[in-house]
């Protein structure tokens, strides 16, 4: 039962349940936070793959140099 001071202008009490606009605002905030987190994860993953590729290239260069050294040693051994 609502308490009113006047017959034509009742006093409106705020609802204890959230309204649709409140729920929508909370959902928007949650989705924005998830989107920001997903963007951060994607950027970090791109950097990780970039660093992984650089490490792979460095290892392959090192392997090629080692193979060249072994080949030169065998050629020197042939000459001696």
C-alpha positions as CSV (number, residue, x, y, z in Angstrom):
1,X,0.0,0.0,0.0
2,X,1.4,3.3,-1.1
3,X,1.3,6.2,1.3
4,X,0.2,9.5,-0.2
5,X,-0.2,12.9,1.1
6,X,-2.7,13.9,-1.6
7,X,-5.3,11.9,-3.4
8,X,-4.1,13.0,-6.8
9,X,-0.4,13.1,-6.3
10,X,0.8,10.0,-4.5
11,X,4.3,9.6,-3.2
12,X,6.3,7.3,-5.4
13,X,8.8,5.0,-3.7
14,X,11.9,3.9,-5.6
15,X,11.8,0.2,-6.6
16,X,14.2,-2.2,-4.9
17,X,14.6,-4.1,-8.1
18,X,16.8,-2.8,-10.9
19,X,15.1,-1.4,-13.9
20,X,15.8,-2.3,-17.5
21,X,18.0,0.7,-18.1
22,X,20.1,-0.2,-15.1
23,X,20.5,-3.8,-16.3
24,X,21.3,-2.5,-19.8
25,X,24.0,-0.1,-18.4
26,X,25.6,-2.9,-16.4
27,X,25.6,-5.2,-19.4
28,X,27.2,-2.5,-21.6
29,X,29.9,-1.9,-18.9
30,X,30.6,-5.7,-18.7
31,X,30.8,-6.1,-22.5
32,X,33.1,-3.0,-22.7
33,X,35.4,-4.5,-20.1
34,X,35.4,-7.9,-21.8
35,X,36.2,-6.2,-25.2
36,X,39.1,-4.2,-23.6
37,X,40.5,-7.3,-22.1
38,X,40.2,-9.2,-25.3
39,X,42.0,-6.4,-27.2
40,X,44.8,-6.5,-24.6
41,X,45.1,-10.3,-25.0
42,X,45.2,-10.0,-28.8
43,X,47.9,-7.4,-28.8
44,X,50.0,-9.4,-26.4
45,X,49.5,-12.5,-28.4
46,X,50.7,-10.6,-31.6
47,X,53.8,-9.4,-29.8
48,X,54.5,-12.9,-28.5
49,X,54.3,-14.4,-32.0
50,X,56.5,-11.6,-33.3
51,X,59.1,-12.3,-30.7
52,X,58.8,-16.0,-31.3
53,X,59.4,-15.5,-35.0
54,X,62.5,-13.3,-34.3
55,X,63.9,-16.0,-32.0
56,X,63.3,-18.6,-34.7
57,X,65.1,-16.5,-37.3
58,X,68.1,-16.0,-34.9
59,X,68.3,-19.7,-34.3
60,X,68.2,-20.5,-38.0
61,X,71.0,-17.9,-38.7
62,X,73.0,-19.5,-35.9
63,X,72.4,-23.0,-37.4
64,X,73.5,-21.8,-40.8
65,X,76.6,-20.3,-39.4
66,X,77.4,-23.5,-37.6
67,X,76.9,-25.5,-40.7
68,X,79.2,-23.2,-42.7
69,X,81.9,-23.5,-40.0
70,X,81.7,-27.3,-40.2
71,X,81.9,-27.2,-44.0
72,X,84.9,-25.0,-43.9
73,X,86.6,-27.3,-41.3
74,X,86.0,-30.3,-43.6
75,X,87.5,-28.4,-46.5
76,X,90.5,-27.4,-44.5
77,X,90.9,-31.1,-43.4
78,X,90.8,-32.1,-47.1
79,X,93.5,-29.7,-48.0
80,X,95.8,-30.9,-45.2
